[in-house]
Amino acid sequence: MSSVPYSFGAVKWSRAYINRLPNSAFAFIEPDLCPRATDPRHDRSTCDKTHDLNKRHLPHHDESGKIDLPHLTNGMARVTHTDIKQKWAKQAHDHLLGHYRQLGMEHPPCEVPGCKGYTPSKKGFFEDFEAFNAARRELARMRGLNRFYPDLI
């Protein structure tokens, strides 16, 4: 397994493949979908939620959990053209935009209400003072160094 968190495979996913994907592979899941809808051992007769897998929208992770770049960009382009409510489209958009930020990809402003787009910093990590300090504070917090070096933060 590669350590790269994304794949470039521009392969059309079949409906059967999409149905096998875990819920975490989608940008948005409608609230009335049963969380165990893909589990074959789940007793559907005792569940009061729907098991319709078409309630999951905009798949962008493959079955290994990696972000699939073609499906990520396609999902971002289709987020306002899906048949989900506008408030849900905003949630899906924000989820996909988080992946754009994580991967350092540019996203121009779009028709989603409140979208200002995202442009990655052109500065290097050590030249971007705010990013450097944020990373330094997080590292210090994670390692617990602020107990021993209180002036570090």
C-alpha positions in Angstrom: 0.0 0.0 0.0 1.3 3.4 -1.0 1.8 6.2 1.5 0.3 8.7 -0.9 -3.2 9.7 0.4 -4.8 10.1 -3.0 -4.9 8.3 -6.3 -4.9 9.6 -9.9 -6.9 6.7 -11.4 -9.4 8.2 -13.7 -11.6 5.1 -13.8 -15.3 5.1 -14.1 -16.8 3.5 -11.0 -19.6 1.1 -11.5 -22.8 1.2 -9.4 -21.8 -2.1 -7.8 -18.4 -0.6 -6.8 -20.0 2.5 -5.4 -22.5 0.4 -3.4 -19.6 -1.5 -1.8 -17.9 1.8 -0.6 -18.1 2.6 3.1 -20.1 5.6 4.1 -16.9 7.5 4.9 -16.2 7.6 1.1 -19.0 10.1 0.4 -19.1 13.9 0.8 -22.7 13.8 2.2 -25.1 11.1 3.5 -28.7 12.0 4.0 -29.7 11.8 7.7 -32.4 9.2 7.2 -30.0 6.5 5.9 -29.3 3.7 8.2 -25.6 3.8 9.2 -25.4 0.0 8.8 -27.0 -0.1 5.4 -24.0 -1.7 3.8 -23.6 -4.4 6.5 -24.9 -7.7 5.2 -25.4 -9.0 8.8 -27.7 -6.1 9.7 -31.3 -7.1 10.3 -33.2 -4.6 8.1 -36.6 -5.6 9.5 -35.9 -4.1 12.9 -34.5 -0.8 11.6 -36.7 2.2 11.1 -34.4 4.0 8.7 -34.0 3.6 5.0 -31.4 1.3 3.4 -31.5 3.0 0.0 -27.8 3.5 -0.9 -28.8 6.3 -3.3 -29.0 8.5 -0.2 -25.1 8.7 -0.3 -23.8 11.5 -2.5 -20.6 12.5 -4.2 -18.1 9.6 -3.6 -14.5 10.7 -3.7 -12.6 8.1 -1.6 -11.8 4.7 -3.1 -12.3 1.5 -1.2 -8.8 1.7 0.4 -9.7 5.2 1.8 -7.5 7.2 -0.5 -8.9 10.4 -2.1 -9.6 9.8 -5.8 -8.6 13.1 -7.5 -10.8 12.8 -10.6 -13.9 12.0 -8.4 -13.0 14.8 -5.9 -12.9 17.4 -8.7 -16.0 16.0 -10.3 -17.8 16.0 -7.0 -16.9 19.7 -6.4 -18.2 20.5 -9.9 -21.4 18.6 -9.3 -22.1 19.7 -5.7 -24.7 22.3 -6.7 -26.2 20.0 -9.4 -27.2 17.1 -7.2 -30.7 16.5 -6.0 -29.9 17.3 -2.3 -31.2 20.3 -0.4 -29.2 23.6 -0.5 -28.1 23.4 3.1 -26.8 19.8 2.5 -25.0 20.9 -0.6 -23.2 23.5 1.5 -22.1 20.7 3.9 -20.9 18.6 1.0 -19.1 21.5 -0.5 -17.3 22.3 2.8 -16.3 18.7 3.1 -14.8 18.6 -0.4 -13.2 22.0 0.1 -11.4 20.6 3.2 -9.8 18.0 0.9 -8.8 20.7 -1.5 -7.1 22.5 1.3 -5.5 19.3 2.6 -4.0 18.6 -0.9 -3.1 22.3 -1.6 -5.4 22.5 -4.6 -6.9 25.7 -5.8 -10.7 26.2 -5.8 -12.1 29.4 -7.4 -15.3 31.0 -5.8 -18.4 29.1 -7.0 -22.2 29.4 -6.8 -22.4 27.8 -3.4 -23.6 30.4 -0.9 -20.7 31.8 1.1 -18.0 30.2 -1.0 -15.0 32.5 -1.3 -12.8 29.8 -2.9 -9.4 28.7 -1.8 -6.0 29.6 -3.0 -3.0 27.8 -1.4 -0.2 30.0 -0.1 2.6 30.7 -2.5 5.0 31.1 0.4 7.2 28.3 1.6 6.4 26.7 4.9 9.0 28.5 6.9 8.3 31.8 5.1 4.6 31.7 6.0 4.9 32.9 9.6 1.3 32.1 10.5 1.3 28.6 9.2 4.7 28.0 10.8 3.6 29.2 14.2 0.3 27.2 14.0 2.3 24.1 13.2 4.8 24.8 16.0 2.0 25.4 18.6 0.3 22.2 17.5 3.5 20.2 17.7 4.2 21.6 21.2 0.7 20.7 22.3 0.9 17.2 21.0 4.2 16.5 22.6 3.3 18.2 25.8 6.5 20.3 25.7 4.6 23.4 27.0 4.8 21.8 30.5 8.6 21.9 30.4 9.1 25.0 28.2 6.2 27.4 29.0 7.7 30.2 27.0 7.8 28.0 23.9 4.3 29.0 22.9 
